[in-house]
Amino acid sequence: MPPPVTGQSTHSSVQFLNNVLSQRGPSALPYDEEVKWLIRQHLVSVIQEYPSLQAKTAIFNHNDGRTVNLLQAEGTVPMYYQEVMYNIPVIIWLLESYPRQAPCAYVTPTRDMIIKRGHPHVNASGMVSIPYLQTWVFPSSNLVDLVRNLSLLFGQDPPLYTKQSAPQPRPSPTPPSHTQSAQMNQSHGAHIASSSSLGHNPNAHGGLVRPPGPPRGYPYNRLPPSPQRIPNSDDPSEVFRRNAINRLVESLHTDMIELRKATEVEMDGLFNTQAELRQREEQLEKGLREMQDEKEGLEQQLQLILTNTDVLESWLRNNEDKIKTNVDIDDVFEPCDALSRQMLECTAADLAIEDILYSLDKAAQEGSIPVDAYLKNVRTLSREQFFHRATAAKVRAAQMQSQVASMAARASPYVS
């Protein structure tokens, strides 16, 4: 039977897995972060159940030429063939998509072993294909059940056989002693019993021989000294403990997936809220800028009103004495400059001509003036009115420019 796993070897395996699975950066293994803990549990469980397997890292070559550093479980799988236990050397590769997809298992014969041709589960290159791998279901499938299935199927049809060695030349016959004859008879009888138990003639080419033991370095004998009976059933408490652990692992993994989904939904909601808050921040900043611009415009208008108020108050102070005396209404308003005088004259002439035209229209309606005289006077007055209005428009534009310049000069002390 395989030796039990020691606490030291289990601790070293767990420590190795913790180190390689916690690496980050270019040297990190190509597995998803959310399943690294589950990968560690699978490997630890299979190492505890089958101490002949060891967790390692090695370079795996894909069919397309890519190379990647992956985890593997390397060692031997015990099997029982005709109630005798043998060990089959295997390597179980955990590919990048593990455990969502099945691992890749290979039989690795040593130099004195060959793979059985036409084996239903192992091809010529040693690749293993069994129903458990083909129906791999995540997250219930695991490495411990995989190795159990390998052990059961290999025991039904061993995939490896020992090569037949070439016959050695016989030494010169010497009369054996009685003890040597008894030993030879016992050895010959054991060989015949071994051959008959396999049900095939060992002298035939390519005949069936005993499956090989593990390669050198594994802690198992090449051939067991005595047959070992297959255990009937596992310990019920051990089966219950293993099933309970599997249920807990599956429940924990399901809870982690649900927690991750809920966290992702919550994060999406927070991201949407953040985007909306940023949009509102931009709107508030835009409104604040518009209010500041409006405030500046109102301050400028306020300065203009204050300037005009000062001008009116100054005029009232200067003309306060004139209001108290009786003055002619025509002398109340005097132009302050040449442009104002010209504007006043043009406006007065325009309004006077407008009154004359109104009087002519009324006289023509009453028949007080002939039509030809009416048309002649209207044409003359209209031409003169046009010139007065054109002159008034030019004077008004010049006054506007002068007024703007004056207002700017007056507003500068208030702004500063």
Summary of the structure (lengths in Angstrom):
residues: 416
radius of gyration: 55.7
end to end distance: 102.5
largest distance: 180.8
contacts: 984
relative contact order: 0.06
helix: 57%
strand: 12%
